[in-house]
């Protein structure tokens, strides 16, 4: 059995909005193994984002236990969460969030500034090559297509050599041909041993995952087989 | 890449807004520098002007002595007079080194006021040993000759040897000398032997003031008391003149300072508002930065570096503004203040430049610290959630 990099037990997250309590996640438990490709699916408001934020150490659960590489996140201080993020997580967003005045190379290099690691030129070059942007390295984001921008964001997520890539709707803003290419890039990264967790509405993408976590109203819905997802995707 | 290059690139992203904010800081610093520079320059120049008169005491006719003295040192004319006998009385007092009578007269030529000093040249050269002349000084017994100030010569295009019709009867006077520039009111005046001035302007035996220098300045108050025993005389010391003038300008300066403080507060609030807006607009960006490994401290540091860049560049530009526009500012302030000494009041002082740069850095911290704290406390989840579910 694969070594488990994420173990969630009874994860609960409650937000307080005025006098109202919103139960974004209710008693969610699962585990994700090293090198696994997991998809988190579910309708809007089902708790996908909340779960992604918890997995990305951007927030802590109200109750329950969440272990990342054996480290308990529940009750951790912001300082420790920052360290965990830097060492373990690479984030990819739907909206890319590239800094428009930085070149492709500089955007990819940005996390090194925060992690105080010296970025070796060769390491940055390697990543630019992995994401297929060698000829665009000195271009600004405004000069790139949507697919290229997402490749920059993936390169940025890889620069700190994370153990897990968390992607939020990474193909949500892309046409189907570009989505397919980005998906292939993710698959190739996963095949090299990187753990991949993707929040998606894209059932084509979800059906290729080793594990699908389907959320509904903050809870894990009954297990979904890849076959069922394929059927749903075709319909 | 480091935080400084990242901050610069961020600022270049919003060139229009960055330029306007820098301009706001520049105005605040320029205003502050001009005021402080004017303030210190004013006192320095005024005390320099009083020193350059080489006079410790002015004996003036009785009645409103301080205002009279203030007018006299700037070439103003008062309608009361002393007499030659008062000068003789004054000269008898022990401890007086020089007691030099002066008659001041003002006339208008082409609607411009001209000031005439009737003087005793030997006394005057003892009071003002630094006086240099192109041509020569007149002797006290000469008639129809004059020495003029350098600025006056330039304005009227006069040179040594020129003869000009002078006085109500247009008597021809020869310019025997032009004073080398003194940087004081003397540059603007006509100087005549006193008895000639008394005759030409129909004021025989009349004297506007007696300029007195004492041997020992610690005896000024004793000598002043003795001078006041002469019936017509009222005594004004230069210290009193300085105090009177500083009082005269005090209220105008208070008003100026109040306006400037309000201007600076408005400027600081404007800068802070702009920075807060900028931080709010970049919420998602900061959220992304946190997600890719930035700590709250990193974000706060970035915002603070950006702010300091704006304020320090603004400070330097403000100082350049005030250096280039000092003539305009000086002209404006001189128009408001009731008395201003001759010469340049705003001179660059390294201490003041340092103080203004420090002020711009402080503005940077004051304006930047709150947005920096706000952005550093932003939870990444809040920052990027708006785009998720």
Interface residues (C-beta under 8 A of the other chain):
Chain A: X44 X45 X48 X49 X52 X53 X56 X58 X59 X78 X79 X82 X85 X86 X89 X90 X91 X93 X94 X95 X97 X99 X100 X101 X102 X106 X109 X110 X111 X112 X113 X114 X115 X156 X157 X160 X168 X169
Chain B: X1 X2 X3 X6 X9 X10 X12 X13 X284 X285 X288 X289 X290 X291 X292 X293 X294 X295 X296 X298 X379 X380 X381 X384 X385 X387 X388 X389
